[in-house]
């Protein structure tokens, strides 16, 4: 396969390399987006459970490998802040994904034009 690639014009070789790089970057962004979505789901569940509790419950939150006693309002505020941060991050990741998908589509179109007259056999 690499022998066949080396027969291609340099511009086409660069485009193939760029295509692989864009695909890897897209995979990394999708993994980050999935992680953010998972954490947002967990935060939503935690906030929902907090709302069900009375005003002065005993709550513990994890800090590293420790459980620390915390006030409901403080935990609620911390979760809201984290949720806001993650929503911003999710928006950025969605925009990056859209941009990368557009770049991939353009590059694939150019590569198809490059490779259509070329026979690799």
C-alpha positions in Angstrom: 0.0 0.0 0.0 2.8 2.5 0.9 4.4 1.7 -2.4 1.2 2.7 -4.2 1.0 5.9 -2.2 4.5 6.9 -3.1 3.5 6.7 -6.8 0.9 9.4 -6.2 1.8 13.1 -6.8 3.2 14.9 -3.8 0.0 17.1 -3.4 -2.2 14.0 -3.3 0.1 12.4 -0.8 -0.1 15.5 1.4 -3.9 15.5 1.1 -4.0 11.8 2.2 -1.9 12.6 5.2 -4.0 15.6 6.1 -7.1 13.4 5.8 -5.7 10.9 8.3 -4.8 13.7 10.7 -8.3 15.2 10.4 -9.9 11.8 11.1 -7.8 11.3 14.2 -8.6 14.8 15.4 -12.3 14.2 14.8 -12.1 10.9 16.8 -10.4 12.7 19.7 -13.1 15.4 19.7 -15.9 12.9 19.6 -14.4 11.1 22.6 -14.1 14.3 24.5 -17.7 15.2 23.6 -18.9 11.8 24.8 -17.1 12.3 28.1 -18.6 15.8 28.6 -22.1 14.5 27.8 -21.6 11.7 30.3 -20.5 14.1 33.0 -23.4 16.5 32.2 -25.9 13.6 32.7 -24.3 12.7 36.0 -24.5 16.3 37.2 -28.2 16.5 36.1 -28.9 13.4 38.1 -27.1 14.7 41.2 -28.9 18.1 41.0 -32.2 16.2 40.7 -31.5 14.2 43.8 -30.4 17.3 45.7 -33.7 19.0 45.0 -35.5 16.0 46.7 -33.6 16.5 49.9 -34.8 18.6 52.9 -33.1 21.9 53.6 -30.4 20.8 56.0 -29.4 17.2 55.0 -26.1 15.6 55.7 -24.3 15.5 52.4 -20.8 14.2 51.6 -18.9 15.0 48.4 -15.8 13.4 47.1 -12.5 15.2 47.0 -10.0 12.8 45.6 -10.3 9.6 47.6 -11.9 11.4 50.6 -15.6 12.0 51.5 -16.1 15.5 53.0 -19.2 16.8 54.7 -20.7 19.7 52.7 -23.7 22.0 52.8 -26.4 21.4 50.3 -26.3 25.0 48.9 -22.5 24.8 48.4 -22.8 21.4 46.6 -25.6 22.8 44.5 -23.6 25.9 43.5 -20.6 23.8 42.7 -22.6 21.5 40.5 -24.3 24.4 38.7 -20.9 26.0 38.0 -19.5 22.7 36.7 -22.6 22.2 34.5 -22.2 25.7 33.0 -18.5 25.1 32.3 -19.3 21.7 30.7 -22.1 23.2 28.6 -19.7 25.8 27.2 -17.1 23.0 26.5 -19.8 21.0 24.8 -20.7 24.0 22.5 -17.0 24.4 21.6 -16.6 20.7 20.9 -19.8 20.7 18.7 -18.4 23.7 16.7 -15.0 22.0 16.3 -16.7 18.8 15.1 -18.8 20.7 12.5 -15.7 22.5 11.2 -13.7 19.3 11.0 -16.5 17.4 9.3 -16.6 20.2 6.7 -12.9 20.1 6.2 -13.0 16.3 5.8 -15.8 16.5 3.2 -13.9 19.1 1.2 -10.7 17.1 1.4 -12.4 13.9 0.4 -13.9 15.7 -2.6 -10.5 16.9 -3.7 -8.9 13.5 -3.2 -11.6 11.9 -5.3 -10.8 14.3 -8.1 -7.1 13.6 -7.6 -7.5 9.9 -7.7 -10.2 9.4 -10.3 -7.9 9.5 -13.3 -5.2 7.5 -11.5 -5.0 3.8 -11.6 -3.0 2.2 -8.8 -2.8 -1.3 -10.3 
